[in-house]
Structures are given as structure tokens and as C-alpha cells.
Amino acid sequence: MKARYLSLPVAMHEDAFYDFFIPYCHPESCGNIWGGHGLETYGEDLSLVSRLDENSVWTVVDSCDNADQWIIPNVHFVNRVCYLVTEVQHNDLPIEFLIPHRGRSLTPLGLKRQTSKLGRILVWWNKASEDERKLACEMP
């Protein structure tokens, strides 16, 4: 995948996030939120988040425009709902996953397409130079 064909950030559906990055319930988690996978934004969970490798941490945030939510890489503090920890690291890939308010899911084919695309993008991102990454993020 060449940088000139890649425009970042990429927005995908939450189903692809769960299938590709594989969130899990951290053994030191204090709460039982977000289907057992979430870490609270305060107290001992927040302390735990600060000790984790940020490449494995994601933030669920509220949308500013509507009732949708988003999963974004790294630790954020504005509009945060909870944090998620994943088995697969994001390595600061500029990507967002939409959590639609109305709860729509991808079809099996749609999920396969998005996870395949995600895999290709992450492989490219991990091999790209800093200049290639910047170019991909600057393209419309």
C-alpha cells in the first residue's frame, strides 16, 4: 500500500475493532463496565490505565454532534466514557471506530472486508517511515 493511496485517519465500524484488536477484561480492573471490557475513568482503574502501555489502550468517547460514540487510540480525557485494553497494539495508527447509536452491525462480509483492510493498513503503518506517515495523514 503506497502512502499516496492511503488517507488517514480512517473511520471504521466498532465490529472491526472488536474482531481485529481483541479487547479484554484486564485482571486488575475494578469495575464491570462496557461488557466487562471497560476500565473506569477515575480511581484505581484510571491509575491502572496510566501504568499500561499506551499502544494497547483505547478511549471510548461521546460524539460532539449526536448520540454516537467513538473508539479512538490512546488515553484521552475529553468526552471520555471509559478505556479499553486490547491484545493487538495500535502503534498510534490514526483510526477511529464508530459505535452507532442505533446499534447497527456489519454483515459477515462487511466485517471481513473491514478487518482485511485494517490489517493491510496496520502492516503499512508499522513499516512506514515518519515522512510516509505524515504524508498519509496530510492527504484529503
Backbone as ProteinMPNN parsed JSONL, in Angstrom:
{"seq_chain_A": "MKARYLSLPVAMHEDAFYDFFIPYCHPESCGNIWGGHGLETYGEDLSLVSRLDENSVWTVVDSCDNADQWIIPNVHFVNRVCYLVTEVQHNDLPIEFLIPHRGRSLTPLGLKRQTSKLGRILVWWNKASEDERKLACEMP", "coords_chain_A": {"N_chain_A": [[0.857, -1.18, 0.0], [0.715, 2.078, -0.977], [1.648, 5.314, 0.227], [0.461, 7.437, -1.106], [-1.986, 6.491, -1.826], [-3.273, 6.127, 0.48], [-5.245, 7.552, 2.888], [-5.345, 9.093, 5.901], [-6.908, 10.133, 8.993], [-8.552, 6.923, 9.355], [-11.892, 5.809, 9.351], [-13.823, 3.35, 10.837], [-16.146, 0.649, 11.511], [-17.323, -0.325, 14.77], [-17.465, -3.113, 15.068], [-15.329, -4.139, 13.588], [-13.228, -3.247, 15.145], [-13.486, -4.8, 17.529], [-13.14, -7.359, 16.475], [-10.584, -7.285, 15.295], [-8.647, -5.954, 17.014], [-9.086, -7.053, 19.525], [-10.283, -6.59, 22.385], [-9.992, -6.946, 25.968], [-10.842, -8.028, 29.306], [-9.111, -6.519, 31.735], [-7.102, -8.035, 34.23], [-6.736, -6.576, 36.589], [-8.777, -4.801, 36.712], [-11.303, -2.792, 38.209], [-13.987, -2.312, 37.856], [-17.105, -3.305, 36.268], [-17.791, -2.6, 33.521], [-18.859, -1.673, 30.202], [-19.466, -4.133, 28.954], [-17.849, -5.736, 30.489], [-15.313, -5.293, 29.575], [-14.397, -2.712, 29.893], [-12.54, -0.018, 31.439], [-12.819, 2.1, 34.182], [-12.966, 5.738, 34.33], [-11.784, 6.929, 36.442], [-10.347, 6.776, 39.772], [-8.965, 3.649, 40.911], [-8.949, 2.256, 38.476], [-8.285, 4.26, 36.605], [-5.724, 4.836, 37.502], [-4.538, 2.395, 36.902], [-4.735, 2.455, 34.084], [-2.909, 4.495, 33.529], [-0.54, 3.182, 33.987], [-0.333, 1.272, 32.038], [0.809, 0.101, 28.78], [0.544, 2.528, 26.412], [0.038, 1.963, 23.757], [-1.691, -0.115, 23.754], [-4.003, 0.8, 24.772], [-7.212, 2.252, 24.499], [-9.662, 4.837, 24.053], [-13.044, 5.286, 24.742], [-15.224, 7.581, 23.474], [-17.725, 10.162, 23.683], [-19.664, 11.401, 20.975], [-19.519, 14.671, 19.649], [-21.477, 15.661, 18.072], [-23.798, 14.042, 17.888], [-25.677, 11.213, 19.139], [-23.97, 9.105, 18.796], [-21.01, 7.147, 19.516], [-17.418, 6.896, 19.781], [-14.476, 4.906, 19.318], [-11.224, 5.514, 20.049], [-7.64, 5.624, 19.541], [-5.211, 5.506, 22.22], [-4.879, 7.336, 25.375], [-7.326, 9.531, 26.371], [-8.947, 12.496, 27.636], [-11.106, 14.209, 27.307], [-14.579, 14.164, 26.882], [-14.662, 11.466, 27.502], [-15.753, 8.097, 28.006], [-15.077, 5.52, 28.835], [-12.183, 3.37, 29.185], [-10.466, 1.049, 27.049], [-8.636, -1.994, 26.797], [-6.453, -3.704, 24.649], [-5.43, -6.747, 22.971], [-3.976, -6.612, 20.595], [-1.741, -4.184, 19.488], [-2.087, -0.687, 18.675], [-0.181, 1.139, 17.847], [-0.177, 3.938, 17.558], [-1.697, 4.409, 15.28], [-3.649, 6.447, 13.246], [-6.812, 6.153, 13.637], [-10.329, 5.594, 13.83], [-13.196, 4.238, 15.405], [-16.523, 3.813, 14.787], [-19.28, 3.763, 16.93], [-22.35, 3.138, 16.43], [-25.28, 4.843, 17.413], [-27.748, 3.674, 17.017], [-27.199, 1.001, 16.987], [-26.41, -0.628, 14.777], [-25.021, -3.406, 13.047], [-22.213, -4.841, 11.282], [-22.399, -6.812, 8.287], [-21.399, -10.271, 7.876], [-19.684, -10.363, 5.605], [-19.071, -7.642, 5.29], [-17.709, -7.195, 7.697], [-15.491, -8.871, 7.333], [-14.275, -7.593, 5.159], [-13.624, -5.083, 6.285], [-11.865, -5.821, 8.406], [-9.816, -7.03, 6.976], [-8.876, -4.873, 5.446], [-8.066, -3.23, 7.538], [-5.977, -4.766, 8.617], [-4.118, -4.635, 6.481], [-3.615, -1.862, 6.44], [-2.485, -1.448, 8.994], [-0.152, -3.018, 8.849], [1.203, -1.621, 6.814], [1.473, 0.87, 8.14], [3.124, 0.205, 10.32], [5.5, -0.344, 9.007], [6.094, 1.962, 7.644], [7.928, 4.989, 7.029], [8.564, 7.927, 9.024], [8.115, 10.208, 7.473], [6.491, 9.143, 5.414], [4.26, 8.445, 6.91], [3.398, 10.976, 7.781], [2.763, 12.124, 5.306], [0.598, 10.515, 4.496], [-1.257, 11.242, 6.429], [-1.745, 13.861, 5.795], [-3.036, 13.968, 3.398], [-6.057, 14.623, 1.525]], "CA_chain_A": [[0.0, 0.0, 0.0], [1.528, 3.278, -1.085], [1.116, 6.433, 1.005], [-0.381, 8.329, -1.908], [-3.313, 5.888, -1.909], [-3.781, 5.971, 1.835], [-5.613, 8.801, 3.533], [-5.623, 8.859, 7.314], [-7.349, 8.952, 9.726], [-9.547, 6.015, 8.787], [-13.028, 5.544, 10.237], [-14.402, 2.037, 10.604], [-17.222, 0.256, 12.416], [-16.843, -0.939, 16.014], [-17.331, -4.56, 14.918], [-13.963, -4.399, 13.119], [-12.35, -3.037, 16.311], [-13.551, -5.968, 18.416], [-12.629, -8.53, 15.77], [-9.165, -7.165, 14.957], [-7.767, -5.559, 18.119], [-9.399, -8.003, 20.595], [-10.286, -6.044, 23.753], [-10.153, -7.949, 27.019], [-11.028, -7.544, 30.665], [-7.823, -6.53, 32.424], [-7.271, -8.712, 35.52], [-6.723, -5.63, 37.713], [-9.916, -3.898, 36.568], [-12.163, -2.717, 39.396], [-15.4, -2.218, 37.504], [-17.663, -4.232, 35.295], [-18.475, -1.736, 32.563], [-18.63, -1.895, 28.78], [-19.483, -5.574, 28.716], [-16.758, -6.354, 31.23], [-14.027, -4.94, 28.971], [-14.052, -1.322, 30.129], [-11.903, 0.494, 32.648], [-13.405, 3.378, 34.59], [-12.166, 6.932, 34.059], [-11.404, 7.504, 37.737], [-9.943, 5.84, 40.815], [-7.934, 2.643, 40.672], [-8.887, 1.942, 37.05], [-7.522, 5.318, 35.944], [-4.334, 4.601, 37.889], [-4.099, 1.257, 36.102], [-4.586, 2.924, 32.703], [-1.671, 5.283, 33.439], [0.605, 2.262, 34.048], [-0.353, 0.364, 30.886], [1.409, 0.544, 27.529], [-0.479, 3.317, 25.737], [-0.272, 1.355, 22.46], [-2.746, -1.114, 23.949], [-5.133, 1.474, 25.411], [-8.14, 2.996, 23.651], [-10.655, 5.603, 24.795], [-14.391, 5.411, 24.176], [-15.635, 8.968, 23.67], [-19.015, 10.595, 23.149], [-19.617, 12.285, 19.825], [-19.949, 16.045, 19.933], [-22.551, 16.015, 17.155], [-25.009, 13.245, 18.008], [-25.639, 10.207, 20.21], [-22.979, 8.072, 18.505], [-19.761, 7.179, 20.271], [-16.247, 6.518, 19.003], [-13.327, 4.293, 19.984], [-10.035, 6.139, 19.476], [-6.424, 5.121, 20.188], [-4.509, 6.215, 23.292], [-5.615, 7.834, 26.541], [-7.873, 10.875, 26.19], [-9.689, 12.912, 28.825], [-12.292, 14.979, 26.937], [-15.733, 13.371, 26.441], [-14.382, 10.035, 27.678], [-16.763, 7.246, 28.617], [-14.281, 4.504, 29.509], [-10.989, 2.948, 28.464], [-10.411, -0.349, 26.658], [-7.292, -2.531, 26.612], [-6.509, -4.709, 23.595], [-4.31, -7.656, 22.769], [-3.209, -6.109, 19.457], [-1.402, -2.773, 19.686], [-2.427, 0.212, 17.57], [1.037, 1.852, 17.441], [-0.557, 5.319, 17.221], [-2.379, 4.484, 13.99], [-4.775, 7.383, 13.324], [-8.013, 5.425, 13.239], [-11.486, 5.776, 14.71], [-14.23, 3.223, 15.202], [-17.858, 4.334, 15.083], [-20.26, 2.971, 17.675], [-23.594, 3.814, 16.066], [-26.3, 4.949, 18.457], [-28.859, 2.768, 16.71], [-26.764, -0.37, 17.159], [-26.265, -1.393, 13.539], [-23.844, -4.259, 12.962], [-21.756, -5.185, 9.943], [-22.656, -8.162, 7.802], [-20.145, -11.04, 7.914], [-18.821, -9.939, 4.511], [-18.596, -6.298, 5.622], [-16.712, -7.343, 8.759], [-14.286, -9.447, 6.725], [-13.649, -6.535, 4.345], [-13.013, -4.062, 7.14], [-10.714, -6.355, 9.145], [-8.74, -7.217, 5.993], [-8.343, -3.537, 5.165], [-7.387, -2.799, 8.755], [-4.71, -5.49, 8.682], [-3.205, -4.062, 5.481], [-3.236, -0.514, 6.873], [-1.591, -1.53, 10.154], [1.141, -3.509, 8.369], [1.843, -0.486, 6.155], [1.792, 1.87, 9.16], [4.26, -0.264, 11.117], [6.708, -0.338, 8.183], [6.269, 3.271, 7.012], [8.809, 5.979, 7.652], [7.843, 9.071, 9.609], [7.68, 11.063, 6.364], [5.36, 8.489, 4.755], [3.109, 8.57, 7.814], [2.929, 12.368, 7.712], [2.136, 12.324, 4.0], [-0.703, 9.852, 4.515], [-2.161, 11.996, 7.301], [-1.998, 15.188, 5.21], [-3.823, 13.86, 2.163], [-7.513, 14.753, 1.733]], "C_chain_A": [[0.896, 1.234, 0.0], [0.847, 4.418, -0.346], [0.182, 7.297, 0.17], [-1.795, 7.781, -2.08], [-3.987, 5.756, -0.547], [-4.05, 7.334, 2.437], [-6.038, 8.504, 4.962], [-6.127, 10.14, 7.954], [-8.433, 8.174, 8.984], [-10.651, 5.833, 9.818], [-13.638, 4.204, 9.842], [-15.479, 1.767, 11.643], [-16.646, -0.446, 13.638], [-16.673, -2.451, 15.907], [-15.917, -4.938, 14.478], [-12.97, -4.219, 14.263], [-12.312, -4.288, 17.178], [-12.923, -7.202, 17.761], [-11.114, -8.474, 15.574], [-8.278, -6.91, 16.18], [-7.973, -6.392, 19.392], [-9.29, -7.372, 22.0], [-10.524, -7.16, 24.773], [-10.34, -7.268, 28.368], [-9.689, -7.647, 31.384], [-8.003, -7.149, 33.811], [-7.286, -7.782, 36.728], [-7.878, -4.636, 37.664], [-10.812, -3.955, 37.8], [-13.65, -2.763, 39.041], [-15.829, -3.29, 36.535], [-18.487, -3.405, 34.32], [-18.109, -2.153, 31.149], [-18.509, -3.384, 28.484], [-18.364, -6.318, 29.415], [-15.382, -6.006, 30.701], [-13.529, -3.559, 29.375], [-13.358, -1.058, 31.445], [-12.507, 1.864, 32.935], [-12.437, 4.536, 34.336], [-11.702, 7.624, 35.332], [-10.893, 6.394, 38.654], [-8.85, 4.878, 40.403], [-7.826, 2.246, 39.197], [-8.084, 2.995, 36.292], [-6.033, 5.192, 36.279], [-3.744, 3.444, 37.086], [-3.835, 1.68, 34.661], [-3.269, 3.686, 32.546], [-0.419, 4.402, 33.474], [0.708, 1.351, 32.826], [0.388, 0.963, 29.688], [0.329, 1.255, 26.718], [-0.84, 2.752, 24.366], [-1.333, 0.269, 22.547], [-4.016, -0.502, 24.534], [-5.898, 2.314, 24.394], [-9.113, 3.749, 24.556], [-11.971, 5.584, 24.034], [-14.844, 6.827, 24.501], [-17.025, 9.197, 23.09], [-18.773, 11.495, 21.951], [-20.09, 13.665, 20.243], [-21.204, 16.408, 19.141], [-23.864, 15.28, 17.365], [-24.838, 12.212, 19.116], [-24.665, 9.068, 19.938], [-21.785, 8.208, 19.447], [-18.654, 6.671, 19.362], [-15.228, 5.828, 19.89], [-12.101, 4.86, 19.279], [-8.789, 5.675, 20.225], [-5.873, 6.08, 21.242], [-5.456, 6.692, 24.396], [-6.034, 9.278, 26.274], [-8.739, 11.202, 27.404], [-10.978, 13.668, 28.498], [-13.363, 14.038, 26.387], [-15.545, 11.865, 26.623], [-15.522, 9.332, 28.403], [-16.074, 6.169, 29.446], [-13.039, 4.234, 28.679], [-11.097, 1.465, 28.148], [-8.95, -0.743, 26.472], [-7.388, -3.664, 25.603], [-5.248, -5.563, 23.532], [-3.396, -7.163, 21.655], [-2.972, -4.616, 19.659], [-1.719, -1.943, 18.447], [-1.226, 0.998, 17.055], [0.758, 3.25, 16.907], [-1.16, 5.48, 15.832], [-3.564, 5.447, 14.125], [-6.044, 6.739, 12.755], [-9.109, 5.658, 14.273], [-12.502, 4.691, 14.381], [-15.562, 3.779, 15.687], [-18.669, 3.301, 15.852], [-21.605, 3.646, 17.408], [-24.634, 3.729, 17.179], [-27.419, 3.927, 18.237], [-28.442, 1.301, 16.682], [-26.684, -1.221, 15.903], [-24.967, -2.201, 13.574], [-23.47, -4.485, 11.504], [-22.234, -6.579, 9.568], [-21.35, -8.945, 7.92], [-19.17, -10.636, 6.804], [-18.241, -8.546, 4.792], [-17.523, -6.334, 6.697], [-15.4, -7.875, 8.191], [-13.544, -8.401, 5.909], [-12.947, -5.507, 5.227], [-11.804, -4.597, 7.897], [-9.541, -6.619, 8.198], [-8.07, -5.887, 5.676], [-7.545, -3.027, 6.366], [-6.025, -3.474, 8.895], [-3.684, -4.926, 7.712], [-2.712, -2.688, 5.916], [-2.236, -0.586, 8.021], [-0.213, -2.051, 9.755], [1.892, -2.364, 7.685], [2.325, 0.53, 7.185], [3.041, 1.469, 9.95], [5.566, -0.256, 10.337], [7.049, 1.044, 7.631], [7.259, 4.143, 7.779], [7.958, 7.103, 8.23], [7.325, 10.0, 8.516], [6.483, 10.469, 5.633], [4.101, 8.593, 5.612], [2.525, 9.974, 7.75], [2.203, 12.635, 6.402], [0.743, 11.706, 3.97], [-1.713, 10.614, 5.357], [-2.512, 13.371, 6.74], [-2.891, 15.132, 3.998], [-5.31, 13.994, 2.452], [-8.238, 13.452, 1.552]], "O_chain_A": [[1.736, 1.401, 0.884], [-0.381, 4.486, -0.294], [-0.792, 7.836, 0.695], [-2.706, 8.525, -2.441], [-5.134, 5.322, -0.449], [-3.157, 8.18, 2.485], [-6.981, 7.749, 5.196], [-5.771, 11.207, 7.453], [-9.125, 8.701, 8.114], [-10.382, 5.717, 11.013], [-13.93, 3.957, 8.672], [-15.693, 2.572, 12.55], [-15.6, -1.089, 13.553], [-15.819, -3.019, 16.589], [-15.368, -5.938, 14.939], [-11.983, -4.949, 14.35], [-11.237, -4.78, 17.523], [-12.254, -7.992, 18.428], [-10.437, -9.497, 15.673], [-7.263, -7.584, 16.356], [-7.091, -6.419, 20.251], [-8.311, -7.602, 22.71], [-11.164, -8.17, 24.482], [-10.032, -6.088, 28.538], [-9.19, -8.748, 31.614], [-8.966, -6.819, 34.504], [-7.795, -8.155, 37.784], [-7.948, -3.726, 38.49], [-11.049, -5.024, 38.363], [-14.471, -3.207, 39.844], [-15.019, -4.078, 36.048], [-19.715, -3.492, 34.291], [-17.155, -2.901, 30.939], [-17.559, -3.827, 27.84], [-17.971, -7.404, 28.99], [-14.377, -6.378, 31.308], [-12.345, -3.266, 29.212], [-13.555, -1.768, 32.431], [-12.679, 2.681, 32.031], [-11.238, 4.326, 34.15], [-11.277, 8.778, 35.297], [-11.004, 5.211, 38.332], [-7.935, 5.227, 39.657], [-6.735, 1.936, 38.718], [-7.282, 2.651, 35.424], [-5.182, 5.42, 35.419], [-2.595, 3.504, 36.646], [-2.817, 1.302, 34.081], [-2.587, 3.534, 31.533], [0.649, 4.832, 33.038], [1.745, 0.724, 32.612], [0.569, 2.178, 29.6], [-0.688, 0.653, 26.375], [-1.925, 3.036, 23.859], [-1.819, -0.212, 21.523], [-4.996, -1.21, 24.767], [-5.311, 2.99, 23.549], [-9.356, 3.342, 25.691], [-12.007, 5.835, 22.829], [-14.851, 7.23, 25.664], [-17.446, 8.528, 22.147], [-17.804, 12.253, 21.912], [-20.964, 13.799, 21.099], [-21.913, 17.351, 19.494], [-24.93, 15.816, 17.062], [-23.936, 12.338, 19.944], [-24.541, 8.157, 20.757], [-21.585, 9.242, 20.084], [-18.915, 6.09, 18.308], [-15.127, 6.13, 21.079], [-11.949, 4.711, 18.067], [-8.864, 5.365, 21.414], [-6.049, 7.295, 21.158], [-6.666, 6.474, 24.342], [-5.199, 10.135, 25.986], [-9.203, 10.307, 28.11], [-11.863, 13.753, 29.35], [-13.079, 13.209, 25.523], [-16.212, 11.076, 25.954], [-16.164, 9.896, 29.289], [-16.429, 5.931, 30.6], [-12.865, 4.802, 27.6], [-11.738, 0.712, 28.88], [-8.128, 0.067, 26.045], [-8.295, -4.493, 25.682], [-4.169, -5.165, 23.969], [-2.175, -7.281, 21.757], [-3.904, -3.873, 19.966], [-1.633, -2.428, 17.319], [-1.256, 1.479, 15.923], [1.371, 3.693, 15.935], [-1.136, 6.575, 15.268], [-4.393, 5.282, 15.019], [-6.299, 6.783, 11.551], [-8.831, 5.89, 15.449], [-12.647, 4.283, 13.229], [-15.707, 4.165, 16.847], [-18.735, 2.13, 15.478], [-21.961, 4.613, 18.082], [-24.831, 2.682, 17.796], [-27.964, 3.384, 19.198], [-29.266, 0.439, 16.378], [-26.877, -2.434, 15.974], [-23.944, -1.729, 14.071], [-24.3, -4.341, 10.607], [-22.447, -7.425, 10.437], [-20.289, -8.336, 8.053], [-17.962, -10.574, 7.035], [-17.057, -8.305, 4.556], [-16.541, -5.596, 6.625], [-14.324, -7.384, 8.533], [-12.316, -8.329, 5.96], [-11.816, -5.11, 4.95], [-10.804, -3.89, 8.019], [-8.387, -6.445, 8.589], [-6.843, -5.791, 5.644], [-6.467, -2.455, 6.204], [-5.039, -2.829, 9.251], [-2.518, -4.754, 8.067], [-1.528, -2.38, 5.779], [-1.242, 0.141, 8.021], [0.796, -1.572, 10.273], [3.078, -2.157, 7.943], [3.46, 0.999, 7.109], [3.909, 2.302, 10.213], [6.637, -0.17, 10.937], [8.178, 1.271, 7.195], [7.401, 4.043, 8.998], [6.764, 7.2, 7.944], [6.216, 10.522, 8.622], [5.558, 11.195, 5.267], [3.006, 8.804, 5.092], [1.309, 10.146, 7.675], [1.16, 13.288, 6.382], [-0.195, 12.323, 3.464], [-2.901, 10.631, 5.034], [-3.489, 13.98, 7.176], [-3.455, 16.152, 3.602], [-5.785, 13.541, 3.493], [-9.46, 13.401, 1.693]]}, "name": "protein", "num_of_chains": 1, "seq": "MKARYLSLPVAMHEDAFYDFFIPYCHPESCGNIWGGHGLETYGEDLSLVSRLDENSVWTVVDSCDNADQWIIPNVHFVNRVCYLVTEVQHNDLPIEFLIPHRGRSLTPLGLKRQTSKLGRILVWWNKASEDERKLACEMP"}
